[in-house]
Amino acid sequence: MTVRGSASMLDVPGAGASRLVLTEKQATEELGLSARTLQAMRTAGTGPAFIRLSERRIGYSREALQAWIAARSVKSTSEATVRRLEVAR
């Protein structure tokens, strides 16, 4: 099923909304982040909670993504703080 427009998988019946676990790629699409950004956040412990499905496969529950988004929601720019990842020199 191809969906046009800005609807996410959460909004489209039958588009995977019943999945318990999203793949890393699906999570990046839902969050609007690149895979590298999500990986860096996972390493730093600043991203959403993840599930280690196997030795080499990571997944995310919809609930964890929604909770992470809710925790980052702010009402004004004075509340918004983003911790930058420090690069070792």
C-alpha positions in Angstrom: 0.0 0.0 0.0 1.4 3.4 -1.0 0.4 6.4 1.0 0.9 9.9 -0.3 1.0 13.0 1.8 2.2 13.5 5.3 0.2 10.7 7.0 2.3 8.4 9.1 1.9 4.7 9.6 0.0 5.5 12.8 -2.7 7.3 10.8 -3.2 4.8 8.1 -5.3 1.7 8.8 -3.5 -1.5 7.6 -0.2 0.2 7.1 1.7 -1.7 9.8 -0.1 0.0 12.8 -0.6 -3.4 14.4 3.2 -4.1 14.5 4.5 -4.5 18.1 8.0 -3.5 17.1 9.3 -1.1 14.4 12.5 -1.6 12.6 15.2 1.0 12.9 14.3 2.2 9.4 10.6 2.5 10.2 11.5 4.4 13.4 13.7 6.9 11.5 10.8 7.5 9.1 8.4 8.0 11.9 10.7 10.4 13.8 12.1 12.2 10.8 15.7 11.4 11.8 18.5 9.8 9.9 19.6 6.3 10.8 23.1 7.8 11.8 21.4 10.3 14.2 19.3 7.6 15.8 22.4 5.4 16.2 24.4 8.2 17.8 21.5 8.9 20.2 21.3 5.2 21.1 25.0 5.1 21.8 24.8 8.3 23.9 21.7 7.1 25.7 19.7 10.1 24.6 17.3 8.5 22.1 14.2 6.5 22.6 14.3 3.2 24.5 15.1 0.3 22.1 14.8 -3.4 21.9 17.7 -5.7 21.1 15.9 -8.2 18.9 19.1 -10.2 18.1 22.9 -9.6 18.2 22.7 -7.3 15.1 19.1 -6.2 15.0 17.5 -3.3 16.9 13.8 -2.5 17.2 11.6 0.2 18.7 8.1 -0.1 20.3 5.6 2.5 19.2 5.0 3.3 22.9 8.7 4.0 23.4 8.8 6.4 20.5 5.6 8.2 21.7 7.0 8.4 25.2 10.3 9.8 24.0 8.5 12.4 21.8 6.3 13.4 24.7 9.3 13.8 27.0 11.0 16.1 24.5 7.9 18.3 23.9 8.1 21.9 25.1 5.8 24.9 25.1 8.4 27.6 24.5 11.9 28.1 23.2 13.1 28.9 26.7 12.3 25.3 27.7 14.0 23.8 24.7 17.5 22.5 25.4 19.3 20.1 23.1 22.5 18.5 24.4 25.1 18.3 21.6 27.2 15.2 21.2 30.8 16.0 21.9 33.3 14.8 19.3 36.5 13.4 20.6 39.5 15.3 19.3 
